[in-house]
Amino acid sequence: MAQHDYIIANQGFPSFRSDLNNALSATVTNNSGTSEPSTKYSGQIFADTNTSGKIIFKYYNGSAFVSVFEIATGSATATIPSTVNIEGESDPNAIPFAIALGG
């Protein structure tokens, strides 16, 4: 789990390398953590790990992080919050995730 401000400061090599590695670590872990990143960018994904037994994936829309979907870590079950509107679908939890996941 890592978060970063994605600003690589002008610095000597050892510090630059460490800063770059920290930024890449934040990228590959979806900015995961128990609280949202302090520096936010429109379109940024955040994996909220604050709730026991689930990871809530959130999207920054330019003014706030909004929940997009959740994964129950114990059962690997994905759900979509009722606040997410899916065009052409009356029940967002009925979406066949197997298709999206290539199953």
C-alpha positions as semicolon CSV with decimal commas, in nm:
position;residue;x (nm);y (nm);z (nm)
1;M;0,000;0,000;0,000
2;A;0,140;0,334;-0,101
3;Q;0,043;0,688;-0,182
4;H;0,245;0,965;-0,343
5;D;0,196;1,325;-0,455
6;Y;0,337;1,232;-0,802
7;I;0,568;1,531;-0,796
8;I;0,928;1,424;-0,853
9;A;1,144;1,694;-0,697
10;N;1,468;1,820;-0,850
11;Q;1,717;1,633;-0,633
12;G;2,031;1,420;-0,631
13;F;2,025;1,069;-0,774
14;P;1,969;0,852;-0,464
15;S;1,677;1,071;-0,350
16;F;1,537;1,092;-0,705
17;R;1,544;0,716;-0,742
18;S;1,367;0,669;-0,408
19;D;1,105;0,933;-0,495
20;L;1,042;0,774;-0,836
21;N;1,014;0,425;-0,685
22;N;0,763;0,557;-0,429
23;A;0,554;0,715;-0,707
24;L;0,555;0,391;-0,906
25;S;0,463;0,193;-0,595
26;A;0,161;0,420;-0,541
27;T;0,059;0,367;-0,903
28;V;0,071;-0,012;-0,894
29;T;-0,119;-0,029;-0,563
30;N;-0,396;0,206;-0,686
31;N;-0,303;0,464;-0,422
32;S;-0,432;0,224;-0,157
33;G;-0,457;0,322;0,204
34;T;-0,691;0,376;0,496
35;S;-0,749;0,741;0,400
36;E;-0,764;0,920;0,067
37;P;-0,444;1,064;-0,081
38;S;-0,365;1,421;0,024
39;T;-0,282;1,520;-0,335
40;K;-0,568;1,446;-0,573
41;Y;-0,590;1,446;-0,953
42;S;-0,903;1,423;-1,168
43;G;-0,945;1,064;-1,282
44;Q;-0,732;0,925;-0,998
45;I;-0,824;0,581;-0,859
46;F;-0,801;0,517;-0,485
47;A;-0,830;0,173;-0,321
48;D;-0,979;0,248;0,021
49;T;-0,869;-0,022;0,269
50;N;-1,025;0,140;0,577
51;T;-1,317;-0,105;0,603
52;S;-1,231;-0,448;0,740
53;G;-1,292;-0,731;0,492
54;K;-1,337;-0,515;0,183
55;I;-1,158;-0,284;-0,055
56;I;-1,361;0,006;-0,191
57;F;-1,240;0,142;-0,524
58;K;-1,303;0,514;-0,562
59;Y;-1,265;0,757;-0,851
60;Y;-1,175;1,126;-0,810
61;N;-1,417;1,330;-1,021
62;G;-1,241;1,662;-0,970
63;S;-1,414;1,752;-0,645
64;A;-1,449;1,429;-0,443
65;F;-1,369;1,059;-0,440
66;V;-1,682;0,861;-0,531
67;S;-1,725;0,487;-0,474
68;V;-1,730;0,285;-0,796
69;F;-1,724;-0,076;-0,671
70;E;-1,629;-0,287;-0,370
71;I;-1,453;-0,619;-0,334
72;A;-1,512;-0,842;-0,031
73;T;-1,162;-0,974;0,034
74;G;-1,276;-1,294;0,208
75;S;-1,501;-1,415;-0,072
76;A;-1,365;-1,224;-0,373
77;T;-1,717;-1,092;-0,436
78;A;-1,754;-0,763;-0,620
79;T;-2,053;-0,533;-0,572
80;I;-2,150;-0,198;-0,717
81;P;-2,296;0,060;-0,476
82;S;-2,654;0,167;-0,543
83;T;-2,527;0,523;-0,596
84;V;-2,357;0,415;-0,921
85;N;-2,582;0,456;-1,225
86;I;-2,519;0,206;-1,504
87;E;-2,681;0,294;-1,833
88;G;-2,933;0,039;-1,950
89;E;-2,918;-0,167;-1,630
90;S;-3,186;-0,148;-1,362
91;D;-2,995;-0,358;-1,107
92;P;-2,624;-0,265;-1,096
93;N;-2,544;-0,577;-0,894
94;A;-2,677;-0,797;-1,174
95;I;-2,394;-0,710;-1,410
96;P;-2,208;-1,025;-1,511
97;F;-1,857;-0,956;-1,385
98;A;-1,737;-1,271;-1,559
99;I;-1,767;-1,094;-1,893
100;A;-1,572;-0,790;-1,771
101;L;-1,307;-1,016;-1,621
102;G;-1,282;-1,235;-1,929
103;G;-1,458;-1,536;-1,778
